[in-house]
Amino acid sequence: MAKAQDIKEHMEVLGSDGQHVGTVDHMDGADKIKLAKSDAKDGKHHFIPLSLVDHVDAHVHLNKAAKDVMAQWKSAA
């Protein structure tokens, strides 16, 4: 499992299919990634659980396809 401290602001988040999911705004607590609303089509912040992170390099790579992540994420204004 990836470590929260490896995830930095402005990193691109990619689904397991290599598709763009969003851009990291910051970690929200120890177990959620808050995505930047400026990068969202609906203009809202979205949250992804840390448990979906497969690994982190120059990007945050998730263990689910982008469309599946977007169908399940939580939103906030």
VOTITOR-456846 format. One record per residue (C-alpha): residue number from 1; x, y, z. Coordinates in steps of 0.25 Angstrom, whole numbers, always signed. Layout:
// residues N
+-----+-------+-------+-------+
!   i !    px !    py !    pz !
+-----+-------+-------+-------+
! NUM !     X !     Y !     Z !
...
+-----+-------+-------+-------+
This chain:
// residues 77
+-----+-------+-------+-------+
!   i !    px !    py !    pz !
+-----+-------+-------+-------+
!   1 !    +0 !    +0 !    +0 !
!   2 !    +5 !   +14 !    -3 !
!   3 !    +9 !   +23 !    +8 !
!   4 !    +1 !   +36 !   +10 !
!   5 !   +14 !   +44 !   +11 !
!   6 !   +18 !   +40 !    -3 !
!   7 !    +6 !   +48 !    -9 !
!   8 !    +9 !   +62 !   -12 !
!   9 !    +0 !   +74 !   -16 !
!  10 !    -1 !   +75 !   -31 !
!  11 !    +2 !   +61 !   -34 !
!  12 !    -6 !   +55 !   -46 !
!  13 !   -15 !   +43 !   -42 !
!  14 !   -17 !   +32 !   -52 !
!  15 !   -26 !   +20 !   -52 !
!  16 !   -21 !    +6 !   -55 !
!  17 !   -24 !    +9 !   -69 !
!  18 !   -15 !   +20 !   -70 !
!  19 !   -26 !   +30 !   -71 !
!  20 !   -26 !   +44 !   -64 !
!  21 !   -35 !   +44 !   -51 !
!  22 !   -30 !   +57 !   -45 !
!  23 !   -20 !   +65 !   -39 !
!  24 !   -16 !   +65 !   -24 !
!  25 !   -21 !   +77 !   -16 !
!  26 !   -16 !   +70 !    -3 !
!  27 !   -17 !   +59 !    +7 !
!  28 !   -30 !   +60 !   +15 !
!  29 !   -26 !   +53 !   +28 !
!  30 !   -18 !   +40 !   +27 !
!  31 !   -27 !   +32 !   +18 !
!  32 !   -33 !   +41 !    +7 !
!  33 !   -27 !   +49 !    -5 !
!  34 !   -35 !   +62 !    -8 !
!  35 !   -34 !   +65 !   -23 !
!  36 !   -34 !   +79 !   -28 !
!  37 !   -47 !   +85 !   -32 !
!  38 !   -40 !   +93 !   -43 !
!  39 !   -37 !   +80 !   -50 !
!  40 !   -51 !   +74 !   -49 !
!  41 !   -62 !   +76 !   -60 !
!  42 !   -73 !   +79 !   -49 !
!  43 !   -64 !   +89 !   -42 !
!  44 !   -65 !   +81 !   -29 !
!  45 !   -54 !   +75 !   -20 !
!  46 !   -54 !   +59 !   -20 !
!  47 !   -49 !   +50 !   -10 !
!  48 !   -42 !   +37 !   -13 !
!  49 !   -38 !   +27 !    -2 !
!  50 !   -24 !   +24 !    +0 !
!  51 !   -27 !    +9 !    -1 !
!  52 !   -29 !   +11 !   -16 !
!  53 !   -15 !   +15 !   -18 !
!  54 !    -6 !    +4 !   -24 !
!  55 !    +7 !   +12 !   -25 !
!  56 !   +13 !   +26 !   -25 !
!  57 !   +24 !   +30 !   -34 !
!  58 !   +23 !   +43 !   -42 !
!  59 !    +8 !   +41 !   -42 !
!  60 !    -2 !   +34 !   -33 !
!  61 !    -6 !   +21 !   -39 !
!  62 !   -19 !   +15 !   -35 !
!  63 !   -23 !    +0 !   -35 !
!  64 !   -37 !    +3 !   -42 !
!  65 !   -40 !    +9 !   -56 !
!  66 !   -43 !   +24 !   -56 !
!  67 !   -57 !   +22 !   -60 !
!  68 !   -60 !   +13 !   -48 !
!  69 !   -53 !   +22 !   -38 !
!  70 !   -61 !   +34 !   -43 !
!  71 !   -74 !   +26 !   -42 !
!  72 !   -70 !   +24 !   -27 !
!  73 !   -63 !   +36 !   -22 !
!  74 !   -69 !   +45 !   -12 !
!  75 !   -71 !   +60 !   -15 !
!  76 !   -71 !   +73 !    -8 !
!  77 !   -73 !   +87 !   -12 !
+-----+-------+-------+-------+
